[in-house]
Amino acid sequence: MAESQAILAQLQPVLNNLQGLPYPHVDNPEGCKKRASVAIIIRVRTAFQPVPAPNESLVDLQQDEPQPDSIDDFFAQEWVQNGDPEVLFIKRAGRAGDRWSGHIALPGGKRDPEDEDDRAAAIRETREEVGLDLSSRDVLQAGNLPERIVATTFGRVPLMVLCPFVFLYTSKTTPQPRPSPDEVASCHWVPLRALLSPKLRTREYVDTASRMAKQGGPVLQFVLRCLVGKMMLSAVKLVPSESHFASSVPGFIPSEGESAFTGLAEGAFGIPSSNQGLAHLQPLMLWGLTLGVLADFLDMLPPYNAVRLWEYPTFTPLDLRVFVWLFTRSMRKNNAHDMNTGTWPYNKGKKTRRRASQTAMDATSYARAVTEGEPTSMKSKNGAGIEGLGIGSNPQDSIGRLLEGYYHNLNVAIVAFLVYRTAVGSAIAYYGFKLWRKYQSRL
């Protein structure tokens, strides 16, 4: 199909560029020792061919085709040019205490001391999580994406350095993923054209009241949840072409015994749901850090709008959205050019490397791409807002304007909104009381 062919035509130079000009290594910031690696695994699904009738079937005596040694050799094959490129995603298994439990993610995980480097960690974690061997002869290493410092969104704590690596399967048939039930609930091959489709852009709704009132208990969290609602984050609804499930995960078949009161309490007070039944049939939503990591890669492919389709976080109540819009309007207007141009190139000799758009974030953490030559200290020069964003370290880096300033203004908008709601509620209560007194005096 024409759409897939257009993506394939641009995917070849993109992978060549990533392979020929890798992004630099980022050292751990002070006080942060953890590193993690993820694998962006790409394959090309062959075009449909009808199965011949039994009396027409022939034994294929053709010898195995030689494995291509380069990206150019791979894309020169006819079956590749008529295929459909796809990326592998996983849905993490539900685990208590894991901030990314149940999220859509890329295969990967924490680097262990025995790992030779960050790439080796991505290869090992992929093998352990989904059973794919990225060191095999039918996989090409196609460079990496910018390494990112992951820090808490509203806090000052660096969590890890995240290292994304790109791998390309060169065979017509790829091994079947086997998700490890302890870590992965399911894995999904998703066409790149689905990731790039504006029609599949949506919002993910995240409860932030539990974090904003962590020390206040369930009652305060319930009140805050009623006031501010849920945070709305940019997301992509995934449409897989092929899925594999770990059928032994708890709740794959729904269990009995949950009462209506339990479900109501979980929804109202933010208690994690104890019923995981049929969770594998829920919509697959790509958002947060994984979407941000992929945004710059997707923005290099037609129709070149992945970053422009990203939207600033806001909240569900309409009046709070108005406050957020007003308090962030000036900053968003200043950022409009960066958002419209997406990831922009800068020159280094005769080669071109893409700049990160800095959109990798969720409701609790933010992954900042560090440009070459930038310090990795989590201490910003002005000490304001979110730590780890390197404000002032590079005047061309959009992060100081794009998200650090946004979250500062977002906090101000929430405070102003709560004052407004309190004032309006007090005024309504006061006039209601006066009307009641007036009514009582007439009796």
Summary of the structure (lengths in Angstrom):
residues: 443
radius of gyration: 24.7
end to end distance: 79.4
largest distance: 101.4
contacts: 1333
relative contact order: 0.14
helix: 36%
strand: 21%
